[in-house]
Amino acid sequence: FGLGDGVWDLWSPIFCVTPGEGRSRAQPHVDTGTCVFPFIYGDVIHYNCISIHSDYAWCSLDRKFQGRWRYCTGQDPPKCTFPFLFGKKLFHKCTKEGYILNRSWCSLTKNYNQDGKWKQCSPHK
């Protein structure tokens, strides 16, 4: 739902405040496109689909949210689990520790040592 001029707009599940205007405006929904992970929304880096301002999980189609988004599906990448245990350390965000290619990764479960399930957080970092 988007909030516009004090009235709920039923056609859009996401809204954002237009900088400098102090008003919310509905954002366009895009049915196709590839989710970009990680993406920045609300000055926070997100490594998974999120449900902020929405009843359903969604993702940004741009590295820094520009209003283009789509709903997530079962085909989208699995979610990182935070915090997770790797070695003797607890991680609250993606890490490059232990990855020979020096790229960021995260565990898909709370205990990487036990389960060994992981994914790369960003292919270029």
C-alpha positions as CSV (number, residue, x, y, z in Angstrom):
1,F,0.0,0.0,0.0
2,G,1.3,3.4,-0.8
3,L,0.5,6.5,1.2
4,G,-0.3,9.5,-0.9
5,D,-1.7,12.8,0.4
6,G,-3.0,11.1,3.5
7,V,-5.1,8.5,1.5
8,W,-4.1,4.9,1.1
9,D,-3.5,3.9,-2.6
10,L,-4.5,0.3,-3.0
11,W,-2.6,-0.3,-6.2
12,S,0.9,-0.3,-4.8
13,P,2.4,-2.2,-1.8
14,I,5.5,0.0,-1.5
15,F,6.0,3.7,-0.8
16,C,8.9,5.9,-0.1
17,V,9.2,9.5,1.0
18,T,10.2,11.9,-1.7
19,P,13.3,13.7,-0.4
20,G,12.6,17.3,0.5
21,E,8.8,17.0,0.0
22,G,7.9,15.2,3.2
23,R,5.2,13.3,1.2
24,S,5.1,9.7,0.2
25,R,4.6,8.6,-3.4
26,A,3.8,5.2,-4.8
27,Q,6.6,3.4,-6.6
28,P,6.2,1.4,-9.9
29,H,6.1,-2.3,-9.8
30,V,7.9,-4.2,-12.5
31,D,6.9,-7.8,-13.3
32,T,10.2,-8.8,-14.9
33,G,13.8,-8.2,-14.2
34,T,16.6,-9.7,-12.1
35,C,16.8,-9.0,-8.4
36,V,20.1,-7.2,-7.5
37,F,21.8,-8.5,-4.4
38,P,22.9,-6.8,-2.3
39,F,20.8,-3.7,-2.7
40,I,20.4,-0.6,-0.7
41,Y,17.0,0.5,0.6
42,G,16.5,3.0,3.4
43,D,20.3,3.3,3.9
44,V,20.5,-0.4,4.7
45,I,22.2,-3.1,2.7
46,H,19.9,-6.0,2.0
47,Y,21.3,-9.4,0.9
48,N,17.9,-11.0,0.5
49,C,14.3,-10.2,-0.5
50,I,12.6,-8.0,2.1
51,S,9.0,-7.3,3.2
52,I,9.5,-3.7,4.3
53,H,6.4,-1.7,3.5
54,S,4.8,-4.7,1.9
55,D,2.9,-7.9,2.8
56,Y,5.0,-9.9,0.4
57,A,8.8,-10.2,-0.1
58,W,10.3,-8.0,-2.8
59,C,13.6,-7.0,-4.2
60,S,15.1,-4.0,-5.9
61,L,16.1,-4.1,-9.6
62,D,18.8,-1.6,-9.0
63,R,21.8,-1.7,-6.7
64,K,20.5,1.4,-4.9
65,F,16.7,1.4,-4.8
66,Q,15.4,3.8,-7.5
67,G,11.8,2.8,-7.3
68,R,12.1,-0.3,-9.7
69,W,11.2,-3.5,-7.9
70,R,9.4,-6.8,-8.2
71,Y,7.9,-9.5,-6.0
72,C,10.3,-12.3,-5.1
73,T,9.6,-15.9,-6.1
74,G,10.8,-19.3,-5.1
75,Q,13.4,-19.0,-7.9
76,D,15.2,-16.1,-6.2
77,P,18.4,-16.8,-4.3
78,P,18.1,-18.3,-0.9
79,K,18.3,-16.1,2.1
80,C,21.4,-15.5,4.2
81,T,21.0,-16.4,7.9
82,F,22.3,-13.8,10.4
83,P,24.0,-14.3,12.7
84,F,25.8,-17.4,11.7
85,L,28.7,-19.3,13.2
86,F,31.8,-19.9,11.1
87,G,34.8,-21.3,12.9
88,K,34.7,-19.8,16.3
89,K,33.2,-16.5,15.3
90,L,29.7,-15.3,15.0
91,F,29.0,-13.2,11.9
92,H,26.2,-10.6,11.6
93,K,26.8,-9.7,8.0
94,C,28.5,-11.2,4.9
95,T,32.2,-11.9,5.3
96,K,35.2,-12.6,3.1
97,E,36.9,-14.6,5.8
98,G,37.8,-18.1,4.7
99,Y,36.9,-17.6,1.0
100,I,39.9,-18.2,-1.2
101,L,38.6,-15.9,-3.9
102,N,38.3,-13.0,-1.4
103,R,34.7,-12.4,-2.1
104,S,31.9,-11.9,0.4
105,W,29.7,-14.9,1.4
106,C,27.1,-15.9,4.1
107,S,25.8,-19.0,5.6
108,L,22.3,-20.3,4.7
109,T,21.9,-21.7,8.2
110,K,22.8,-20.6,11.7
111,N,25.8,-22.9,11.9
112,Y,28.0,-23.1,8.8
113,N,30.4,-25.4,10.7
114,Q,27.7,-28.0,11.1
115,D,25.7,-27.6,7.8
116,G,28.2,-26.2,5.3
117,K,25.5,-24.4,3.3
118,W,26.5,-21.0,1.9
119,K,26.1,-18.6,-0.9
120,Q,28.1,-15.8,-2.4
121,C,26.8,-12.4,-1.3
122,S,28.1,-10.4,-4.2
123,P,29.9,-11.7,-7.3
124,H,32.0,-8.6,-7.6
125,K,33.0,-7.9,-3.9
